[in-house]
């Protein structure tokens, strides 16, 4: 019977595990590109609709708010229907508001579509779920972080590419008022194409698809003891009663939540505060997102290396250190006096932020193997809760710099939650045995 992969063969698509790895990060990339496609065009959209600072804050909050609900739901749906069907459905349904936002005619309609687009952010949970069921304990942290990081880079790519895509539309003869609209249709079409590719070329787990396995009377296994994985609502309930889930919910809100927040405000911040052009601001903001190409994977890889003997607590100590670095870097970014210093500080704290995201999901597969979907969904939702909280904080202060300074302090404090998530001796011993058996 097929089993979880014990190595990552990057240049191969001959196995179900590696096909899932590559297609899941590609699908995630497309979803994140679509999710953040509006952000770098906000200076133009702001002018067209005459948006106030409060309205922009509402749009930023809407962009991440609905994702909280969808992430909570999508994890258990993966347990029930399998990641293949869950991803296909999310891509197809998510493409509707992505294309729809191009036809918005008012602040209210734009806000509605921006809210609905947030569902695409739940793609992260499916990505982490799919790689978690495909790869063994020795490499699962690296697989999770690499797939998430490369997919996450879609946000950075959108920051850099969308202003250029809009300019290309204008050069092709599309009026300037319609250039941003034409550009926003592109990611919606890409989501539809990706849905068909994902459905055709992936399977749910090494043994096959959940539907066929259940029909054949086979148990879908999870965990080193062979305990059956819970499905649907049971998965959510199991995860919700685990205190480590809620501690990691907070830490993920403090790393991924900050990442989303920066994606949404960076371009406008560079234009308004440092007087950069739209293209310059897009490139600066894009550099933050493109760190995900390697930094998330680096966080997962380091976590795997530190836990090579199966000691799970080395993973949470790493997360603690990374979040302290993130908090310090965020304070430097908030107090940078020039665009050059701001970009340098952003790249510094961005490295720690992305690595912390990778390190968090290097812990997730070990929290409760019976409820992987529920665990991944709740912790993933924490990222969006953090982003929404940051949005409300900015709306309350009315000042981006002050908001960033406060967030830097809060991130450093939340690092303590990583230490509080330490595993018991029995769990550490079980993980060490499982790691040796999978070697």
C-alpha positions, 0 to 999 in steps of 0.5 A, spaced: 500 500 500 502 506 498 505 510 504 507 518 505 513 520 502 519 520 506 523 525 501 522 531 497 524 530 489 523 537 487 524 535 479 519 529 479 511 529 478 511 521 477 508 520 484 502 522 487 505 525 493 510 530 488 504 531 483 500 534 489 506 538 492 507 542 486 499 543 484 497 545 491 503 550 491 501 552 484 493 553 486 495 556 492 499 561 488 493 563 483 489 564 489 493 568 493 495 572 486 487 573 486 486 575 493 491 580 493 490 583 486 486 589 488 491 591 493 497 594 489 491 598 485 488 601 491 491 608 489 488 608 483 481 605 485 482 610 491 481 616 486 476 613 482 471 612 487 473 617 492 475 613 498 476 616 505 481 613 509 476 609 513 473 606 507 480 603 505 480 600 512 473 597 511 476 594 504 482 591 508 478 588 513 473 585 508 479 582 504 481 578 510 474 577 514 470 572 511 476 568 510 476 566 518 469 563 517 471 559 510 478 557 513 474 554 519 469 550 514 474 548 509 479 544 514 473 539 516 471 539 509 477 536 507 477 531 512 470 529 509 470 530 501 478 530 500 483 536 499 482 534 491 474 536 491 475 541 496 480 545 492 477 544 486 470 547 489 474 553 492 477 555 485 471 555 481 467 559 486 472 564 488 473 566 481 466 569 481 468 575 485 475 575 483 472 577 476 466 580 479 470 586 482 472 588 475 465 590 474 464 594 481 461 601 480 461 604 487 464 603 494 459 599 496 459 594 490 467 594 491 466 592 498 462 586 497 466 583 492 472 584 496 469 581 502 467 575 497 474 574 494 477 573 501 474 566 501 480 565 496 485 565 502 482 559 505 486 555 499 492 555 504 488 550 509 487 545 503 495 546 501 497 545 508 492 539 509 494 536 502 502 536 503 501 533 511 497 527 508 502 526 503 509 527 507 512 523 513 514 526 519 521 527 517 520 532 511 512 534 513 515 541 516 519 542 509 513 540 505 508 544 508 512 550 508 515 550 501 508 549 498 505 554 502 511 559 501 511 558 494 504 559 494 504 565 498 509 568 493 503 569 489 501 575 494 508 578 492 507 577 485 501 580 485 504 587 488 509 587 483 505 584 477 498 588 477 501 595 476 504 592 470 498 588 467 494 595 468 499 599 464 499 593 459 492 594 458 492 601 457 498 600 452 493 596 448 488 601 448 484 600 454 482 606 457 485 608 463 479 608 467 478 601 465 485 598 465 485 596 472 478 593 471 481 589 465 487 587 469 483 584 475 479 579 470 486 575 469 487 572 476 479 570 475 480 566 469 487 563 472 483 560 478 478 557 473 484 553 469 487 551 475 481 548 478 480 543 472 488 542 472 487 540 480 481 536 479 484 532 473 492 530 476 491 530 484 489 525 489 487 526 496 492 521 499 497 516 497 492 510 497 487 514 493 481 518 493 477 519 500 470 517 496 473 511 493 477 508 499 471 509 503 466 505 498 471 500 498 471 499 506 478 502 507 479 506 513 483 513 512 488 513 517 492 518 521 497 518 526 502 513 528 498 509 532 493 508 526 487 511 529 482 513 524 482 520 522 475 524 524 471 527 519 467 534 518 464 536 524 467 531 529 474 534 526 472 541 528 470 539 535 476 535 536 481 540 534 477 546 538 478 542 545 485 542 544 489 548 548 495 548 543 490 549 537 488 556 540 495 558 542 498 557 535 491 560 533 494 566 536 501 565 534 499 565 527 495 571 527 501 574 529 505 572 524 501 571 518 496 576 520 501 581 520 503 578 513 496 579 510 496 586 513 502 589 510 500 586 503 494 590 504 497 597 506 504 597 504 503 600 497 499 605 499 504 607 505 510 607 500 506 612 496 503 616 501 508 616 506 515 616 502 512 619 495 514 613 491 510 612 484 505 606 483 510 602 480 516 603 485 511 602 491 508 596 487 516 593 487 517 595 494 511 591 497 512 586 492 519 584 495 516 583 502 511 577 499 516 574 494 520 573 500 515 567 501 519 564 495 524 561 500 523 564 507 517 560 509 520 553 506 526 555 510 522 556 517 519 549 516 526 546 514 530 549 520 524 546 524 525 539 521 532 539 522 531 541 529 526 536 530 530 530 527 531 526 533 523 527 534 523 532 539 517 536 538 519 542 543 525 544 539 519 546 533 516 551 538 522 554 541 524 556 534 517 559 533 518 563 539 525 566 537 522 567 530 516 571 533 521 575 537 525 577 531 519 579 527 516 584 533 523 587 533 523 588 525 516 591 525 518 596 530 524 598 526 520 598 520 515 603 523 520 608 525 524 608 519 526 615 516 526 614 509 524 609 503 530 605 503 531 604 510 523 602 510 524 597 505 531 594 508 527 593 515 521 590 511 525 585 508 528 584 515 522 583 519 519 579 513 524 574 513 522 572 520 515 573 519 515 568 513 519 563 517 515 564 523 509 562 518 513 556 516 515 554 523 508 554 525 505 549 520 511 545 521 508 544 528 501 543 526 501 536 523 503 533 530 498 537 534 492 532 533 493 527 527 485 525 528 483 532 526 488 534 522 483 538 518 480 541 524 487 543 527 489 546 520 483 550 519 482 553 526 490 555 526 489 558 519 483 562 521 487 565 526 492 568 521 486 572 518 483 574 525 490 577 526 489 581 520 482 583 521 485 585 528 490 589 525 485 593 520 481 595 526 487 597 530 489 602 524 482 604 523 482 606 531 489 610 531 488 613 524 495 612 523 499 607 520 506 608 523 503 608 530 499 602 528 505 598 526 509 600 532 503 597 537 503 591 532 511 590 533 510 590 541 504 585 541 507 580 536 513 580 541 508 578 547 505 573 543 511 569 542 510 567 549 504 563 546 509 558 542 513 556 549 506 555 552 504 550 546 510 545 548 508 538 548 508 533 554 513 528 555 509 522 552 507 526 545 515 527 544 517 520 545 511 518 541 514 523 535 521 520 536 518 513 535 514 515 529 520 519 526 525 513 527 520 508 524 519 513 518 526 513 517 
